Amino acid sequence: DQNGISRMATDGSAITPVVEGTVDMFLYTNDSLYYSQNGQILRIFSVQKADSGSSIPYDPPKATVFNYTLNSTESLLYYQAQDGIYRISLATPVLSATKPSKLCSETNAQAIYLTDDRIYYIDDAGELYSMALDGSDLKAVEES
């Protein structure tokens, strides 16, 4: 969206800008807002307390397509980089302290979806693929 991201009260009042400018995609989880802007995945740690447009720097991955999951042991961010799909733990606010894991060499994922045991992605030709959460068992999903 070109108008950024705003927050508001549950009754629709008190609309406050949080992120200005064009945002490619965003998601809110665990009291943090993740969004892609200018080719990077950015994070606001506590949207409840965020000042307008502020975010805590954390060495963001260069990507626009991403998804997030929280399992019983850690928070994971899955994202499409220039040379493949990666997974990184969000256990620390400084991502450079954690090494991302390359799951596959797909370079044209248009969307990434997560389930309990699989990652699904759609490439730029509209083909659907799936793989295990660790990147193994990559296969095209056939229509039935």
C-alpha positions as CSV (number, residue, x, y, z in Angstrom):
1,D,0.0,0.0,0.0
2,Q,1.3,3.5,-0.8
3,N,-0.2,5.0,2.3
4,G,1.8,2.9,4.8
5,I,0.4,1.2,7.9
6,S,-1.7,2.7,10.6
7,R,-3.0,1.4,13.9
8,M,-6.4,2.2,15.5
9,A,-8.5,1.4,18.5
10,T,-10.9,-1.6,18.3
11,D,-13.8,0.8,17.7
12,G,-12.1,2.3,14.7
13,S,-11.1,5.6,16.3
14,A,-7.7,7.0,17.1
15,I,-6.0,6.1,13.8
16,T,-2.3,6.7,14.1
17,P,0.3,6.2,11.3
18,V,3.0,3.6,12.2
19,V,4.8,3.2,8.9
20,E,4.8,5.8,6.1
21,G,5.4,5.1,2.4
22,T,4.8,2.1,0.2
23,V,4.6,-1.2,2.0
24,D,4.8,-4.4,-0.1
25,M,3.3,-6.7,2.6
26,F,3.0,-7.0,6.3
27,L,2.0,-9.2,9.1
28,Y,1.5,-8.8,12.9
29,T,2.4,-11.5,15.4
30,N,3.7,-11.8,18.9
31,D,3.2,-8.0,19.4
32,S,5.6,-7.3,16.6
33,L,4.9,-5.9,13.2
34,Y,6.9,-7.3,10.2
35,Y,6.7,-5.4,6.9
36,S,8.6,-5.2,3.7
37,Q,9.6,-1.8,2.4
38,N,12.3,-0.8,-0.1
39,G,13.4,-4.4,-0.5
40,Q,13.9,-5.1,3.2
41,I,11.9,-6.9,5.9
42,L,11.6,-4.5,8.8
43,R,10.3,-5.0,12.3
44,I,8.6,-2.9,14.9
45,F,9.0,-4.7,18.2
46,S,6.0,-3.4,20.1
47,V,3.3,-1.9,17.9
48,Q,1.5,-0.9,21.1
49,K,4.3,1.4,22.0
50,A,5.6,2.4,18.6
51,D,6.2,6.0,17.8
52,S,5.0,7.0,14.3
53,G,7.3,5.5,11.7
54,S,9.8,4.1,14.1
55,S,11.4,0.7,14.0
56,I,14.3,-0.8,15.9
57,P,17.2,-1.5,13.5
58,Y,18.0,-5.2,13.4
59,D,20.0,-5.8,10.2
60,P,17.0,-6.7,8.1
61,P,17.1,-9.4,5.4
62,K,16.8,-8.0,1.8
63,A,13.5,-9.4,0.7
64,T,9.9,-8.5,0.0
65,V,8.1,-11.9,0.1
66,F,8.1,-13.5,3.5
67,N,6.1,-15.3,6.2
68,Y,6.5,-16.0,9.9
69,T,5.8,-18.9,12.2
70,L,6.0,-19.4,16.0
71,N,6.5,-23.0,17.0
72,S,7.0,-24.3,20.5
73,T,10.7,-23.5,20.6
74,E,11.4,-20.5,18.4
75,S,10.1,-17.8,16.1
76,L,11.1,-18.3,12.5
77,L,11.0,-15.9,9.5
78,Y,10.9,-17.5,6.1
79,Y,11.8,-15.2,3.2
80,Q,12.6,-15.1,-0.6
81,A,16.1,-13.6,-1.2
82,Q,17.8,-13.2,-4.6
83,D,19.2,-16.7,-4.6
84,G,16.6,-18.8,-2.8
85,I,14.2,-19.2,0.1
86,Y,15.7,-18.9,3.6
87,R,14.7,-19.4,7.2
88,I,16.1,-17.5,10.1
89,S,15.4,-17.6,13.8
90,L,14.1,-14.4,15.4
91,A,15.4,-15.4,18.9
92,T,17.6,-12.3,18.9
93,P,16.7,-8.8,17.7
94,V,20.0,-8.5,15.8
95,L,19.7,-10.9,12.8
96,S,23.4,-10.7,12.1
97,A,23.9,-12.8,15.2
98,T,22.0,-15.7,13.7
99,K,22.9,-17.4,10.4
100,P,20.0,-17.9,7.9
101,S,19.4,-21.4,6.5
102,K,19.0,-21.7,2.8
103,L,16.1,-24.1,2.1
104,C,16.0,-24.1,-1.7
105,S,17.3,-22.2,-4.7
106,E,13.9,-20.9,-5.9
107,T,14.4,-17.3,-7.0
108,N,10.8,-16.3,-8.1
109,A,8.5,-17.1,-5.2
110,Q,5.6,-14.7,-5.3
111,A,4.1,-15.9,-2.0
112,I,5.1,-18.2,0.8
113,Y,2.6,-20.0,3.0
114,L,3.3,-22.1,6.1
115,T,1.4,-25.0,7.7
116,D,2.4,-27.2,10.7
117,D,4.7,-29.3,8.6
118,R,5.1,-27.8,5.1
119,I,6.1,-24.7,3.3
120,Y,4.2,-23.9,0.2
121,Y,5.1,-21.3,-2.4
122,I,3.9,-20.1,-5.8
123,D,6.4,-19.2,-8.4
124,D,6.1,-16.4,-11.0
125,A,4.5,-18.9,-13.5
126,G,1.8,-19.7,-11.0
127,E,3.1,-23.2,-10.2
128,L,2.6,-24.4,-6.6
129,Y,5.4,-26.2,-4.8
130,S,5.8,-27.6,-1.3
131,M,8.7,-28.7,0.9
132,A,9.3,-29.8,4.5
133,L,10.0,-27.0,7.0
134,D,13.7,-27.8,6.8
135,G,13.8,-27.5,3.0
136,S,13.8,-31.2,2.3
137,D,11.3,-33.0,0.1
138,L,10.8,-30.2,-2.4
139,K,8.1,-31.1,-5.0
140,A,5.6,-29.6,-7.3
141,V,2.0,-29.9,-6.1
142,E,-0.2,-31.7,-8.6
143,E,-3.8,-30.9,-9.1
144,S,-6.1,-33.7,-8.1
